[in-house]
Amino acid sequence: MNGDRPDEVDLEEQADAVADFVEELLGQMNIDAIAEPAQQGDRFYVDVLEAPPEDLALLIGKNGQTLDAIQELARNVVGRRLDERIRVLVDVEDYRKRRASRLEERAREAAERALATGQEEELEPMDALERKIVHDAVASIEGVQSGSRGEDPNRFVVISPDD
């Protein structure tokens, strides 16, 4: 245990509790998989592993909507049990990592088009976490900027040439 970082222990305990809840939920859904707590940098997450291929689409849903719902349910239920705000992400077979890579690539492509045409590029609606991934990717590209428009759940990123 690291005395310098007491919050890290709390996050580790949260990840363990979320993993236990997700495994219970998977059992209720008759899905044979394991929920493994993990750490990447200073972030904790729970990765659902060894799910049968036929259940992956069910667990992830369109654009990760089912996965987001599972995560939100886990955060709410475990948060009430522990009486604290839960800051643990839930992932299925690295879906979120793959999605982040695709979003970064699409941000780069849209930035290239914006630079080439001088016109702004609009991406599809996405949640706040996905928009942040895009904004971070665009911030590293010289000559373009990004902003968000619209209202949730239809809020989207606009990438445009610098003024």
Secondary structure, DSSP 8 states (H G I E B T S, - for coil): --TT-HHHHHHHHHHHHHHHHHHHHHHHTT---EEEEEEETTEEEEEEES--HHHHHHHH-GGGHHHHHHHHHHHHHHHHHHTS----EEEETTHHHHHHHHHHHHHHHHHHHHHHHSS-EE-----HHHHHHHHHHHHTSTTEEEEEES-TTS-EEEEEE--
